[in-house]
Amino acid sequence: MARRASSVQRLPPEIRETIAALRESGRTIDEIREKLLELEAEVSRSALGRHVKQLDAIGAELRRSREIAEALVRRYGEAPESRTARLNIELMHALISKMMVAEDGAVVRLDPKDAMFAATAMQKLAQAAKQDADREKLIRQEFIQKLDAKLAEAAEEMGDAADPAEILRRIREDVYGIFS
């Protein structure tokens, strides 16, 4: 389902980047429009307002996605491939959500082909999320097995009369890789 490009979308990329940078730095629509007039880029205030509203919505969605990804990383670790997978899933979900809303905020009506595309994309996102969760579960299980083996090895070597401080030092070094 093709949409007609707005007057802002028809501007050169560097002008659109300037708009985004100005908005990101906290400039108002009127301040941005004034700068556009200086650059001899004629855009109506309403078109600019719609574009800025979209930028704000995309920015909010990206911030939300980033917060979710960071929360997941804090919860499950710093594995870069896992972090990237989660962020990609969130970004794709945000993109699909954005496609479902027109520039004026109205819900977009999809023809059957576009509806099938959106449904397939959502299904693939769900599969990717499940695969990522399965990979995380496997990583945690492997870590627990390694931890149990290291603890059993340390307990066997140290015996019952081991100093608790020595046990903790050994756990820090052998399990977590922290050397003091």
GROMACS elastic network, one bead per residue, 0.5 to 0.9 nm:
[ bonds ]
;  ai    aj funct       b0    kb
    1   109     6  0.88900   500
    1   110     6  0.69249   500
    1   111     6  0.69931   500
    1   113     6  0.86508   500
    1   114     6  0.66963   500
    3     6     6  0.88460   500
    3   102     6  0.89507   500
    5     8     6  0.79701   500
    5     9     6  0.57522   500
    5    10     6  0.64568   500
    6     9     6  0.50712   500
    6    10     6  0.63610   500
    6    11     6  0.89652   500
    6    47     6  0.72935   500
    6    51     6  0.84740   500
    6   103     6  0.89793   500
    7    10     6  0.51678   500
    7    11     6  0.67270   500
    7    42     6  0.87307   500
    7    43     6  0.65670   500
    7    44     6  0.82824   500
    7    47     6  0.68634   500
    7    48     6  0.85314   500
    8    11     6  0.53115   500
    8    12     6  0.87109   500
    8    15     6  0.88208   500
    8    16     6  0.71434   500
    8    43     6  0.66836   500
    8    44     6  0.89305   500
    8    47     6  0.68139   500
    8    48     6  0.67403   500
    8    51     6  0.69332   500
    9    12     6  0.79782   500
    9    13     6  0.83897   500
    9    16     6  0.74510   500
    9    51     6  0.83921   500
   10    13     6  0.85759   500
   11    14     6  0.82461   500
   11    15     6  0.63648   500
   11    16     6  0.65275   500
   11    41     6  0.76668   500
   11    43     6  0.89866   500
   12    15     6  0.54756   500
   12    16     6  0.65521   500
   12    17     6  0.88176   500
   13    16     6  0.50594   500
   13    17     6  0.60781   500
   13    18     6  0.85599   500
   14    18     6  0.61657   500
   14    19     6  0.86994   500
   15    19     6  0.63165   500
   15    20     6  0.87257   500
   15    36     6  0.78387   500
   15    39     6  0.83056   500
   15    41     6  0.79429   500
   16    19     6  0.50210   500
   16    20     6  0.62874   500
   16    21     6  0.86290   500
   17    20     6  0.50242   500
   17    21     6  0.60575   500
   17    22     6  0.85086   500
   18    21     6  0.50493   500
   18    22     6  0.60452   500
   18    23     6  0.84923   500
   18    32     6  0.87273   500
   18    36     6  0.87670   500
   19    22     6  0.52074   500
   19    23     6  0.61435   500
   19    24     6  0.85084   500
   19    32     6  0.64696   500
   19    33     6  0.87083   500
   19    35     6  0.87345   500
   19    36     6  0.81100   500
   19    48     6  0.89549   500
   19    52     6  0.81223   500
   20    23     6  0.51418   500
   20    24     6  0.59896   500
   20    25     6  0.85810   500
   20    52     6  0.79010   500
   20    55     6  0.70725   500
   21    24     6  0.50140   500
   21    25     6  0.62012   500
   21    26     6  0.88085   500
   21    27     6  0.89197   500
   22    25     6  0.51406   500
   22    26     6  0.65749   500
   22    27     6  0.54670   500
   22    28     6  0.82889   500
   22    31     6  0.85104   500
   22    32     6  0.65281   500
   23    26     6  0.51315   500
   23    27     6  0.50325   500
   23    28     6  0.69135   500
   23    29     6  0.79583   500
   23    32     6  0.74558   500
   23    52     6  0.72712   500
   23    55     6  0.80814   500
   23    56     6  0.82759   500
   24    27     6  0.73498   500
   24    55     6  0.88993   500
   24    56     6  0.86613   500
   24    59     6  0.87733   500
   27    30     6  0.81324   500
   27    31     6  0.59589   500
   27    32     6  0.64278   500
   28    31     6  0.51697   500
   28    32     6  0.62133   500
   28    33     6  0.85554   500
   29    32     6  0.50929   500
   29    33     6  0.60200   500
   29    34     6  0.85389   500
   29    45     6  0.74445   500
   29    48     6  0.69618   500
   29    49     6  0.63601   500
   29    52     6  0.73801   500
   30    33     6  0.50030   500
   30    34     6  0.60938   500
   30    35     6  0.86680   500
   30    45     6  0.76120   500
   31    34     6  0.50923   500
   31    35     6  0.63794   500
   31    36     6  0.87312   500
   32    35     6  0.51300   500
   32    36     6  0.62505   500
   32    37     6  0.87311   500
   32    48     6  0.84342   500
   33    37     6  0.62311   500
   33    38     6  0.86816   500
   33    41     6  0.87957   500
   33    42     6  0.85623   500
   33    43     6  0.74572   500
   33    44     6  0.81770   500
   33    45     6  0.69229   500
   33    48     6  0.73802   500
   34    37     6  0.51521   500
   34    38     6  0.64208   500
   34    39     6  0.88069   500
   35    38     6  0.50128   500
   35    39     6  0.63601   500
   35    40     6  0.86625   500
   35    41     6  0.87244   500
   36    40     6  0.61331   500
   36    41     6  0.50815   500
   36    42     6  0.69025   500
   36    43     6  0.76529   500
   37    41     6  0.55424   500
   37    42     6  0.62633   500
   37    43     6  0.82241   500
   38    41     6  0.75816   500
   39    42     6  0.86835   500
   43    46     6  0.83616   500
   43    47     6  0.66049   500
   43    48     6  0.65236   500
   44    47     6  0.52710   500
   44    48     6  0.62030   500
   44    49     6  0.84757   500
   45    48     6  0.50583   500
   45    49     6  0.59367   500
   45    50     6  0.86328   500
   46    50     6  0.61931   500
   46    51     6  0.85559   500
   47    50     6  0.51527   500
   47    51     6  0.61964   500
   47    52     6  0.85863   500
   48    52     6  0.59977   500
   48    53     6  0.84037   500
   49    52     6  0.51125   500
   49    53     6  0.60389   500
   49    54     6  0.85977   500
   50    53     6  0.50224   500
   50    54     6  0.62881   500
   50    55     6  0.87139   500
   50   103     6  0.65494   500
   50   104     6  0.69796   500
   51    54     6  0.50416   500
   51    55     6  0.62296   500
   51    56     6  0.86238   500
   51   103     6  0.77963   500
   52    56     6  0.60563   500
   52    57     6  0.84896   500
   53    56     6  0.50870   500
   53    57     6  0.61702   500
   53    58     6  0.86122   500
   53   103     6  0.85747   500
   54    57     6  0.50164   500
   54    58     6  0.60603   500
   54    59     6  0.83953   500
   54   103     6  0.71225   500
   55    58     6  0.51134   500
   55    59     6  0.59416   500
   55    60     6  0.84728   500
   56    59     6  0.50010   500
   56    60     6  0.60601   500
   56    61     6  0.85392   500
   57    60     6  0.50914   500
   57    61     6  0.61363   500
   57    62     6  0.85754   500
   57    98     6  0.86158   500
   58    61     6  0.50265   500
   58    62     6  0.60617   500
   58    63     6  0.85058   500
   58    94     6  0.80847   500
   58    95     6  0.86075   500
   58    98     6  0.78618   500
   59    62     6  0.50860   500
   59    63     6  0.60658   500
   59    64     6  0.84965   500
   60    63     6  0.50761   500
   60    64     6  0.60941   500
   60    65     6  0.85298   500
   61    64     6  0.50216   500
   61    65     6  0.60562   500
   61    66     6  0.84925   500
   61    91     6  0.82460   500
   61    94     6  0.63230   500
   61    95     6  0.89625   500
   62    66     6  0.59591   500
   62    67     6  0.84473   500
   62    90     6  0.84742   500
   62    91     6  0.70110   500
   62    94     6  0.76236   500
   63    66     6  0.50210   500
   63    67     6  0.60502   500
   63    68     6  0.85482   500
   64    67     6  0.50879   500
   64    68     6  0.61879   500
   64    69     6  0.86061   500
   64    90     6  0.88548   500
   65    68     6  0.51102   500
   65    69     6  0.61284   500
   65    70     6  0.85503   500
   65    86     6  0.89820   500
   65    87     6  0.67900   500
   65    90     6  0.54710   500
   65    91     6  0.65133   500
   65    94     6  0.78183   500
   66    69     6  0.50323   500
   66    70     6  0.60176   500
   66    71     6  0.84478   500
   66    87     6  0.69338   500
   66    90     6  0.82195   500
   66    91     6  0.87547   500
   67    70     6  0.51063   500
   67    71     6  0.60226   500
   67    72     6  0.85266   500
   68    71     6  0.50659   500
   68    72     6  0.61388   500
   68    73     6  0.85842   500
   68    86     6  0.85775   500
   68    87     6  0.81893   500
   68    90     6  0.80817   500
   69    72     6  0.50963   500
   69    73     6  0.61641   500
   69    74     6  0.86351   500
   69    83     6  0.65932   500
   69    84     6  0.84851   500
   69    86     6  0.60457   500
   69    87     6  0.55810   500
   69    90     6  0.78032   500
   70    74     6  0.61151   500
   70    75     6  0.84885   500
   70    83     6  0.80035   500
   70    87     6  0.88202   500
   71    74     6  0.50844   500
   71    75     6  0.61180   500
   71    76     6  0.85746   500
   72    76     6  0.58822   500
   72    77     6  0.77344   500
   72    83     6  0.78139   500
   72    86     6  0.80701   500
   73    76     6  0.52059   500
   73    78     6  0.56058   500
   73    79     6  0.78383   500
   73    82     6  0.81845   500
   73    83     6  0.62883   500
   73    86     6  0.89969   500
   74    77     6  0.57503   500
   74    78     6  0.74032   500
   76    79     6  0.83313   500
   76   136     6  0.75943   500
   76   140     6  0.85443   500
   77    80     6  0.88862   500
   77    82     6  0.86895   500
   77    83     6  0.85575   500
   78    81     6  0.87614   500
   78    82     6  0.77727   500
   78    83     6  0.69387   500
   79    82     6  0.53706   500
   79    83     6  0.62538   500
   79    84     6  0.87371   500
   80    83     6  0.50279   500
   80    84     6  0.60635   500
   80    85     6  0.84711   500
   81    84     6  0.51135   500
   81    85     6  0.60272   500
   81    86     6  0.85856   500
   82    85     6  0.50462   500
   82    86     6  0.61560   500
   82    87     6  0.85311   500
   82   132     6  0.67798   500
   82   135     6  0.82750   500
   82   136     6  0.76659   500
   83    86     6  0.52583   500
   83    87     6  0.61452   500
   83    88     6  0.85731   500
   84    87     6  0.50927   500
   84    88     6  0.60100   500
   84    89     6  0.85258   500
   85    88     6  0.51429   500
   85    89     6  0.61608   500
   85    90     6  0.86500   500
   85   128     6  0.79869   500
   85   129     6  0.81858   500
   85   132     6  0.70525   500
   86    89     6  0.51275   500
   86    90     6  0.62162   500
   86    91     6  0.85790   500
   86   128     6  0.87902   500
   86   129     6  0.73876   500
   86   132     6  0.75287   500
   87    90     6  0.51163   500
   87    91     6  0.60413   500
   87    92     6  0.85083   500
   88    91     6  0.50549   500
   88    92     6  0.59930   500
   88    93     6  0.84115   500
   89    92     6  0.52319   500
   89    93     6  0.61059   500
   89    94     6  0.86166   500
   89   125     6  0.61385   500
   89   126     6  0.86164   500
   89   128     6  0.72322   500
   89   129     6  0.69801   500
   90    93     6  0.50611   500
   90    94     6  0.61618   500
   90    95     6  0.86235   500
   90   125     6  0.87860   500
   91    94     6  0.50191   500
   91    95     6  0.61534   500
   91    96     6  0.86888   500
   92    96     6  0.62121   500
   92    97     6  0.85358   500
   92   121     6  0.86103   500
   92   122     6  0.89470   500
   92   125     6  0.76846   500
   93    96     6  0.52181   500
   93    97     6  0.61724   500
   93    98     6  0.86016   500
   93   121     6  0.87207   500
   93   122     6  0.75066   500
   93   125     6  0.73544   500
   94    97     6  0.50458   500
   94    98     6  0.60999   500
   94    99     6  0.86780   500
   95    98     6  0.50221   500
   95    99     6  0.62767   500
   95   100     6  0.88479   500
   96    99     6  0.50880   500
   96   100     6  0.65804   500
   96   118     6  0.70789   500
   96   121     6  0.79867   500
   96   122     6  0.80334   500
   97   100     6  0.52896   500
   97   101     6  0.71772   500
   98   101     6  0.55912   500
   98   102     6  0.80652   500
   99   102     6  0.72773   500
   99   108     6  0.76994   500
  100   106     6  0.87089   500
  100   107     6  0.60324   500
  100   108     6  0.52542   500
  100   109     6  0.79370   500
  100   110     6  0.83848   500
  101   104     6  0.79618   500
  101   105     6  0.56929   500
  101   106     6  0.57269   500
  101   108     6  0.53168   500
  102   105     6  0.52216   500
  102   106     6  0.52900   500
  102   107     6  0.60753   500
  102   108     6  0.56833   500
  103   106     6  0.73749   500
  104   107     6  0.89367   500
  105   108     6  0.88264   500
  109   115     6  0.87942   500
  110   113     6  0.77663   500
  110   114     6  0.55647   500
  110   115     6  0.55217   500
  111   114     6  0.54155   500
  111   115     6  0.61078   500
  111   116     6  0.86440   500
  112   115     6  0.50092   500
  112   116     6  0.60901   500
  112   117     6  0.86012   500
  113   116     6  0.51591   500
  113   117     6  0.62829   500
  113   118     6  0.87678   500
  114   118     6  0.61657   500
  114   119     6  0.85363   500
  115   118     6  0.51157   500
  115   119     6  0.60887   500
  115   120     6  0.85065   500
  116   119     6  0.50580   500
  116   120     6  0.60190   500
  116   121     6  0.84925   500
  117   120     6  0.51297   500
  117   121     6  0.61007   500
  117   122     6  0.86116   500
  118   121     6  0.50741   500
  118   122     6  0.61620   500
  118   123     6  0.85756   500
  119   122     6  0.51126   500
  119   123     6  0.61279   500
  119   124     6  0.86347   500
  120   123     6  0.50090   500
  120   124     6  0.61608   500
  120   125     6  0.85732   500
  121   124     6  0.51161   500
  121   125     6  0.61813   500
  121   126     6  0.86674   500
  122   125     6  0.50168   500
  122   126     6  0.62340   500
  122   127     6  0.86708   500
  123   126     6  0.50907   500
  123   127     6  0.62674   500
  123   128     6  0.86444   500
  124   128     6  0.60605   500
  124   129     6  0.85188   500
  125   128     6  0.50043   500
  125   129     6  0.61077   500
  125   130     6  0.85734   500
  126   129     6  0.50985   500
  126   130     6  0.62175   500
  126   131     6  0.86585   500
  127   130     6  0.50627   500
  127   131     6  0.61348   500
  127   132     6  0.85355   500
  128   131     6  0.50744   500
  128   132     6  0.60814   500
  128   133     6  0.85425   500
  129   132     6  0.50685   500
  129   133     6  0.61306   500
  129   134     6  0.85800   500
  130   133     6  0.50088   500
  130   134     6  0.60634   500
  130   135     6  0.85350   500
  131   134     6  0.50099   500
  131   135     6  0.61134   500
  131   136     6  0.85776   500
  132   135     6  0.50712   500
  132   136     6  0.61834   500
  132   137     6  0.86165   500
  133   136     6  0.50397   500
  133   137     6  0.61527   500
  133   138     6  0.86553   500
  134   137     6  0.50487   500
  134   138     6  0.62454   500
  134   139     6  0.86715   500
  135   138     6  0.51045   500
  135   139     6  0.61970   500
  135   140     6  0.86633   500
  136   139     6  0.50536   500
  136   140     6  0.61697   500
  136   141     6  0.85852   500
  137   140     6  0.51645   500
  137   141     6  0.61662   500
  137   142     6  0.86507   500
  138   141     6  0.50612   500
  138   142     6  0.61562   500
  138   143     6  0.85736   500
  139   142     6  0.51548   500
  139   143     6  0.61654   500
  139   144     6  0.86539   500
  140   143     6  0.50322   500
  140   144     6  0.61473   500
  140   145     6  0.86363   500
  141   144     6  0.51076   500
  141   145     6  0.62303   500
  141   146     6  0.86852   500
  142   145     6  0.51130   500
  142   146     6  0.62358   500
  142   147     6  0.85432   500
  143   146     6  0.51097   500
  143   147     6  0.60132   500
  143   148     6  0.85412   500
  144   148     6  0.60418   500
  144   149     6  0.85370   500
  145   148     6  0.51402   500
  145   149     6  0.61856   500
  145   150     6  0.86434   500
  146   149     6  0.51085   500
  146   150     6  0.61336   500
  146   151     6  0.85505   500
  146   175     6  0.78546   500
  147   150     6  0.51690   500
  147   151     6  0.60826   500
  147   152     6  0.85170   500
  147   171     6  0.88093   500
  147   174     6  0.87461   500
  147   175     6  0.60294   500
  147   176     6  0.89429   500
  148   151     6  0.51497   500
  148   152     6  0.60442   500
  148   153     6  0.84791   500
  149   152     6  0.51542   500
  149   153     6  0.60571   500
  149   154     6  0.85599   500
  150   153     6  0.50487   500
  150   154     6  0.60687   500
  150   155     6  0.85281   500
  150   171     6  0.78198   500
  150   174     6  0.67395   500
  150   175     6  0.65507   500
  151   154     6  0.50714   500
  151   155     6  0.60249   500
  151   156     6  0.84919   500
  151   170     6  0.88260   500
  151   171     6  0.71264   500
  151   174     6  0.86372   500
  151   175     6  0.80265   500
  152   155     6  0.51098   500
  152   156     6  0.60784   500
  152   157     6  0.85928   500
  153   156     6  0.51830   500
  153   157     6  0.61929   500
  153   158     6  0.85915   500
  154   157     6  0.51825   500
  154   158     6  0.60067   500
  154   159     6  0.83011   500
  154   167     6  0.75007   500
  154   170     6  0.72121   500
  154   171     6  0.79680   500
  154   174     6  0.87136   500
  155   158     6  0.52619   500
  155   159     6  0.57148   500
  155   160     6  0.75821   500
  155   162     6  0.83038   500
  155   167     6  0.80436   500
  156   159     6  0.54670   500
  156   160     6  0.84731   500
  158   161     6  0.72677   500
  158   162     6  0.53774   500
  158   163     6  0.85256   500
  158   166     6  0.89166   500
  158   167     6  0.79753   500
  159   162     6  0.59078   500
  160   163     6  0.89516   500
  162   165     6  0.85820   500
  162   166     6  0.70438   500
  162   167     6  0.69199   500
  163   166     6  0.51975   500
  163   167     6  0.63635   500
  163   168     6  0.88405   500
  164   168     6  0.62362   500
  164   169     6  0.85903   500
  165   168     6  0.51551   500
  165   169     6  0.61620   500
  165   170     6  0.86005   500
  166   170     6  0.60919   500
  166   171     6  0.85849   500
  167   170     6  0.51132   500
  167   171     6  0.62160   500
  167   172     6  0.86707   500
  168   171     6  0.50448   500
  168   172     6  0.61397   500
  168   173     6  0.86055   500
  169   172     6  0.51202   500
  169   173     6  0.62035   500
  169   174     6  0.84754   500
  169   178     6  0.86580   500
  169   179     6  0.81698   500
  169   180     6  0.82007   500
  170   173     6  0.51527   500
  170   174     6  0.57127   500
  170   175     6  0.77619   500
  171   174     6  0.52977   500
  171   175     6  0.52001   500
  171   176     6  0.68571   500
  171   177     6  0.84577   500
  171   178     6  0.87605   500
  172   175     6  0.57807   500
  172   176     6  0.50594   500
  172   177     6  0.61013   500
  172   178     6  0.52152   500
  172   179     6  0.70073   500
  172   180     6  0.87489   500
  173   176     6  0.57727   500
  173   179     6  0.53070   500
  173   180     6  0.81533   500
  174   177     6  0.57018   500
  174   178     6  0.79012   500
  174   179     6  0.89046   500
  175   178     6  0.82022   500
  176   179     6  0.88349   500
